[in-house]
Amino acid sequence: MLRQGAFLAGAGLFGLVFAAGFLLGTIRELALRPILGADPARLLELPVMIGLSFLAARWIVRRAGPGSTGWQFAVGLVAFLLLMVAELVLGILVLGRGLPAIIADLFTLTGMLSFLAQALLIGMPRLAAPATGSSHG
């Protein structure tokens, strides 16, 4: 069973990452896409988002306490699942993209790399936790 603290920490991590992604996505679409094109702009954004996700996870872990390995992965999983729901809602309701177009994007190189970068969020709290002498979960 998922502890409430892991859910709240995961929701906090999602909020930070989503806000950063929304800001960077806006900059990408308005400033980079017209110059570089859609795929290069998205690919340029990926390492920045991965770094920001790590920093957000480190902030959450420091604030909530490192917890067990299981807790860390639960936090990351909650954040990732909330991010996927938000991406779908944003894509369908705000950007007017249909579900088939969203799924088709996953089968492009850029879409797959973007999804994998987002999936890294699951492990970010573990990566961001301070090293301890124990690996108990």
N, C-alpha and C positions, 0 to 999 in steps of 0.2 A: 504494500500500500504506500502511496506517495504521501510523504509528510507535508503538512501545510507549508512549512518553511521552505521546502524545496520548490513547491509550486510558486510561492511568492517571489523567491529569488529568481526562478526561471522567468516569471512574468516581468520582473525588473530588468533582467538581461535582455529579454525580447524588446522591451520598451526602449532601452538604450540603443540596441542594434537597429531597430526599425526606424527610430528617429534619425540616426546617422545615415542609414540607407536612403531614407526619404530625402534628406538634405543633399546627399551626394548624387542621388538619382536625378534630382531637379537640376543640379549643376551640370551633370552629364548630358541631360537632354537639351538644356538651353545653351550650353557653352561648348561642349566637346563634340556632340553628335553632328552638328552642322559642319564642323571642320574635319573631323576624323571619319565620320560614318558611324552607324549604329554598333556594329560588332567591335571595332577597335575601341570605341568609347567605353563599352561595357567591360572589355578585357582590361582596360587601363584602371577601371574602378575596382576590380577584384582584389588586388593586393592591398589596397587602401582599406577596403571593407574587412578583409581578414585581420589586418592589424588593429582596426578599431574594435572588432569583435573580441579580440584578445584583451585589449585594454578594458573594455566593458566587463568582460568576464573576471578579470583581475580585480576590478573595483567591487564587483558584486561579491566575489569570494572573500575579499578582505573585510567587507562590511558585514557579511553574514557569518563568517568563520569558514575555515576550509572544509569542514565536514568530512565524511567518508568518501571513498571513491564512488560508491553507489549514489550517494547524495549529489556529488559533483556531476555525474552523468545524468541523473534525474533532472537537475537544474538545466543542463544543456539540452536535454530532450524536450522539456517543457518549452524552453525558449524557441527551439527549432520548430516544434509543432505549431506554436502560436504564430511564428513567422510565416509558415506555409499557409495557414488560414488567412492571415492578413494579406499576403501576396495574392492569393486567389480573390479575396474580396476586392482589393484594390484594382486588380487586373480586370475583373468582370464589371464591377459597379462603377468605378471611377474612370478607368481607361477604355471601357467598352470592348474589351477583348473577350472572345468566347472561350469556353473551356477547351474546345478542340485546338484553337490557336495556341493556348497556353501549354497544352500537352505537346503539340508539335514542336514548340520551341525547345523543349527538353531534349529533343533528338537532333538538335544542331550542336556543333562543337561549342559555340559560345553559351548556349543554354545549358548544356551539360556541365561545363566548367562553372557556370554561375550556380547551378544547383549543388555541385560538389563543394563549392566555397561556402554556401549556406549550410550544408550538412556538417561542415567542420564545427559549427556552433555547438553541436552535441558534445564534442570533446573539449571545448574551450575552457570550461570551468576546471577541468582536470589539469589541463596544460597550465592554467593560470594560478593554480593552487601552489602555495609555498611547498618546497620539497621537505618531506619528513623522513624520518628513519624507518617508517612503517608503510607498507603498501596494503594494509588491511582495508577491505571494502565493507 
